[in-house]
């Protein structure tokens, strides 16, 4: 699929998701190219339909700026009791609604926003769909103080680690940490790997988003927009 066609699918998914947002909601907004279309459509609805949200939290400075440019006031997550709905993209989505996220490096905030939301919706184009999680490096955010030890442990476990780079330097997250991308593909037992990473000292967060997503908007090359719900 060429970029122009993929961008069109992302736009369609973003517009559909925006149509499901209701005035008065406390909304979580993710980050990424598909979410950018969502925000643009929310801005259109605010201007033309009078859409008003009780609160908005977001996962990146880029989304925050775009929302503010559209006239929305963005609040820190800590100031919101609980979000009604969080809408975000995903790098890979399995048929059981588990996903890999963090391609943009914002996985820690993305997971914090998701876990503090009543419902989580992902918006994707069909290229992100997989039967089993894989086909995309799994990001792991690690503390600089013990990052080398973490890297060697991942090597010893056969997880095929690679440093996330930004030019000639290691990528630095919003929180001042590094990212190690695990290139194990496919991920044989996602819950077991998640448990291992959760218990590894020095790991801040990882990009396995398991048992979190409730609904997915999928844009298909056929032109169909699928609204798939877990329950």
C-alpha positions in Angstrom: 0.0 0.0 0.0 1.5 3.4 -0.9 1.6 6.2 1.6 -1.1 8.3 0.0 -3.6 5.4 0.1 -2.6 4.6 3.7 -3.0 8.2 4.8 -6.5 8.2 3.3 -7.4 5.1 5.3 -6.0 6.7 8.5 -8.1 9.8 7.8 -11.3 7.7 7.4 -10.6 5.9 10.7 -9.9 9.1 12.5 -13.1 10.8 11.2 -15.2 7.7 12.2 -13.7 7.7 15.7 -14.4 11.4 16.1 -18.0 10.9 15.3 -18.4 8.6 18.4 -17.2 11.3 20.8 -20.0 13.0 22.7 -20.2 16.4 24.3 -19.4 16.4 28.0 -16.9 13.5 27.8 -13.6 13.3 29.6 -11.5 12.3 26.7 -8.0 10.8 26.4 -6.2 11.5 23.1 -3.2 9.5 21.9 -0.5 10.4 19.4 0.5 9.5 15.9 -0.5 10.1 12.3 -3.9 8.5 12.6 -4.7 10.4 15.8 -3.8 13.7 14.0 -6.8 13.1 11.7 -9.0 12.4 14.7 -7.9 15.8 16.3 -8.6 17.7 13.1 -12.1 16.2 12.9 -12.7 17.0 16.6 -11.7 20.6 15.9 -14.2 20.7 13.0 -17.0 19.4 15.2 -16.2 21.9 17.9 -16.3 24.8 15.3 -19.3 23.6 13.3 -21.4 21.5 15.8 -20.4 23.1 19.2 -18.7 20.0 20.5 -17.6 20.6 24.1 -15.5 18.2 26.2 -15.4 18.2 30.0 -11.7 17.5 30.0 -9.0 16.3 27.7 -5.7 14.5 28.5 -3.2 13.6 25.9 0.0 11.5 25.5 2.3 13.8 23.7 3.3 17.5 23.3 2.5 17.2 19.6 -1.1 16.1 20.2 -1.4 18.7 23.0 -0.4 21.5 20.6 -2.7 20.3 17.9 -5.7 20.1 20.3 -4.9 23.6 21.7 -4.7 25.0 18.1 -8.2 23.6 17.6 -9.4 25.5 20.6 -9.5 22.7 23.2 -8.0 23.1 26.7 -5.7 20.2 27.6 -5.5 19.0 31.3 -2.8 17.0 33.0 -3.9 13.4 33.5 -3.2 13.7 37.3 -6.0 16.3 37.5 -8.7 14.1 36.0 -10.4 11.4 38.2 -11.1 9.0 35.3 -11.4 9.4 31.6 -14.6 8.2 29.8 -12.9 7.2 26.6 -9.3 7.2 25.3 -8.7 7.1 21.5 -5.3 6.2 20.2 -3.5 4.4 17.4 -1.7 1.1 17.5 1.4 -0.2 15.7 0.0 -3.8 15.6 -3.3 -5.2 16.5 -4.0 -8.9 17.0 -7.4 -10.5 16.5 -7.8 -10.8 20.3 -7.5 -7.0 20.7 -4.0 -7.1 22.1 -1.6 -4.7 20.6 1.9 -3.3 20.3 2.3 0.4 20.8 5.2 2.8 21.2 6.6 3.3 17.7 6.7 7.0 18.4 8.3 6.6 21.8 5.4 7.7 24.0 4.4 4.3 25.3 4.7 5.1 29.0 2.3 8.0 28.9 0.1 6.1 26.4 -0.3 3.2 28.9 -1.0 5.5 31.8 -3.7 7.3 29.9 -5.3 4.0 28.7 -5.3 2.4 32.2 -7.1 5.4 33.6 -9.9 5.3 31.1 -13.3 3.5 31.3 -13.0 2.5 27.6 -10.1 2.4 25.2 -10.6 2.7 21.4 -7.9 2.2 18.8 -8.0 3.5 15.3 -6.0 1.7 12.6 -5.8 0.9 9.0 -5.9 -2.7 7.9 -2.2 -2.9 7.4 -1.8 -3.0 11.2 -3.9 -6.2 11.6 -2.1 -9.5 12.5 -3.2 -12.9 13.7 -0.4 -13.0 16.3 1.5 -10.1 17.8 4.6 -9.4 15.8 5.8 -7.7 12.6 6.9 -4.7 14.6 9.7 -4.1 17.1 8.5 -4.2 20.7 9.7 -1.0 22.5 11.0 -1.2 26.1 11.7 2.0 28.0 14.7 1.5 30.3 16.5 3.7 32.9 19.9 5.0 31.8 21.5 3.9 35.0 21.1 0.2 34.3 20.3 0.2 30.5 23.5 -1.7 29.5 22.7 -4.5 32.0 19.1 -4.7 30.7 20.4 -4.9 27.1 22.7 -7.8 27.9 19.9 -9.6 29.8 17.6 -9.3 26.8 20.4 -10.6 24.5 20.8 -13.6 26.8 17.1 -14.3 26.7 17.2 -14.3 22.9 15.0 -11.2 22.6 17.1 -9.6 19.9 17.5 -6.2 21.4 18.5 -3.1 19.5 18.9 0.5 20.7 16.3 3.0 19.4 18.4 5.7 17.7 17.8 9.3 16.8 20.5 10.0 14.3 23.9 9.1 15.8 22.6 9.1 19.4 20.2 7.0 21.4 16.6 8.1 21.4 15.6 9.8 24.6 12.0 9.6 25.8 10.0 12.4 27.3 11.0 11.1 30.7 14.8 11.1 29.9 15.0 7.3 29.4 16.2 5.1 26.5 14.3 2.7 24.3 15.4 -0.8 23.5 13.5 -2.4 20.6 13.0 -6.2 20.9 12.9 -7.7 17.5 11.5 -11.1 18.4 8.9 -12.0 15.8 6.3 -13.3 16.3 6.0 -12.9 20.1 5.3 -16.5 21.2 3.5 -15.8 24.5 2.8 -12.1 24.9 1.5 -12.3 28.5 4.6 -14.2 29.6 6.9 -11.7 28.0 4.9 -8.8 29.6 5.2 -10.5 33.0 9.0 -10.9 32.5 9.4 -7.3 31.5 7.2 -6.0 34.3 9.4 -7.8 36.8 12.7 -6.7 35.3 14.4 -4.0 37.4 15.3 -1.0 35.3 12.4 -1.4 32.9 10.1 1.6 33.1 7.4 0.4 30.7 7.0 -1.8 27.6 4.9 -1.6 24.4 2.7 -4.7 25.0 -0.8 -3.4 25.5 -2.7 -6.5 26.6 -6.3 -6.7 27.8 -6.7 -3.0 27.5 -8.5 -2.3 24.2 -12.4 -2.4 24.1 -13.1 -1.2 20.6 -11.3 -0.8 17.3 -12.1 1.3 14.2 -10.5 -0.3 11.2 -10.3 1.4 7.8 -10.1 -1.2 5.0 -8.8 -0.7 1.5 -12.2 -1.7 0.2 -13.5 1.6 1.6 -15.3 -0.1 4.5 -14.9 1.3 8.0 -15.3 -1.5 10.5 -16.3 -0.8 14.1 -15.2 -3.9 16.0 -16.0 -4.3 19.7 -14.5 -6.7 22.1 -17.7 -7.3 24.1 
